[in-house]
Amino acid sequence: MATGERSALDRWSQVVPIVAAVALVLTWGSHPGPLVVTIVAVILAGAVLAAVQHAEIVAHKVGEPFGSLVLAVAVTVIEVALIVTLMVSGGPETATLARDTVFAAAMITTNGIVGISLLLGAIRYGLISFHAEGTGAALATVTALATLCLVLPNFTSTTPGPQFSPSQLTFAAVASLALYGMFVLTQTVRHRDFFLPVTREGDVVPEDVHADPPSTRAAMVSLGLLLVALVSVVGLAKVESPTIEAGVEAAGFPASFVGVVIALLVLLPESLAAVRAARRNRIQISLNLALGSAMASIGLTIPTIAVASIWLDGPLVLGLGSVQMILLALTVVVSVLTVVPGRATRLQGGVHLVLLAAFVFLSIKP
């Protein structure tokens, strides 16, 4: 890329998060008209693209897998804040909000991001490779978290309904943090090489040598702008939510489908980053983003909600419905078969995308 083009891109990515933050301040708590809603939607899209740009700058500075971890945790922390905010203001009607949002995020990441990354990578490079050890460890952690937090509440007997008792919720929260902490330690310290991109022959891809890493100052600026962009994405998605709700109602979809749409918006930065990595044959980075986001979404949300439930009114429904549990089980089985060989073709990507389509369709027509 020419120097002038890169400078223009840098200026654009620095200005858009600030514009998005200003738009958020001006529209928060209001009921904007059609023209303002359209402008906000355009700014929202720009903030997503800017977030991806700054995430890649930070990732280039800290290296992998730390770069993937930064984006996954940043998006999830803000997503959790949005969930808690909506639950505090929504009352008893939001009893299933945490469950629906976490499950939607898990399905979008494990099937949507994984599927599109594998498909694009295989179309461009044929047979694609990744570390089965690292990806398998991530998948095992996601499976354990999802089962402990979203399936077990349906089968406990202390509290009626798909809910945990206070002591059970405390255990689930502590177990979630423990699992997430152990995985992060494994990913970044003990077995970091399991999460680095590999060639078809299984060799670790060397770090890019054609571009110098950004300075510490530039990386810190990008980190700050990344957080501003992510806050703006989540906040503007909430501003847009009444319009989304009206559109969902007009289309005759269930009200719970709004959560799916919001999850799709919130996960756009990670999705775009994963696609860009796949197009550069960095499939491992795409998988790190996808499974790391699913893991963070469950492992950070449940402990936060457990603490928030101290002052939240109404029940906290975490147990999945029967259709959701079937989709989760099918996703786990297919993911295991995808991960074990350490290599994949476009078929595996297509299978995951079909599972995502099934999730979206059954969210519309349960």
Secondary structure, 3 states (H helix, E strand, C coil): CCHHHHHHHHHHHHHHHHHHHHHHHHHCCCCCCHHHHHHHHHHHHHHHHHHHHHHHHHHHHHCCCHHHHHHHHHHHHHHHHHHHHHHHHHHHHHCCHHHHHHHHHHHHHHHHHHHHHHHHHHHHHCCEECCHHHHHHHHHHHHHHHHHHHHHHHCCCCCCCCCCCHHHHHHHHHHHHHHHHHHHHHHHHHCHHHHCCECCCCCECCCCCCCCCCCHHHHHHHHHHHHHHHHHHHHHHHHHHHHHHHHHHHCCCCCCHHHHHHHHHHCHHHHHHHHHHHHCCCHHHHHHHHHHHHHHHHHHHHHHHHHHCCCCCCCCCCCCCHHHHHHHHHHHHHHHHHHCCCEECHHHHHHHHHHHHHHHHHHHCC
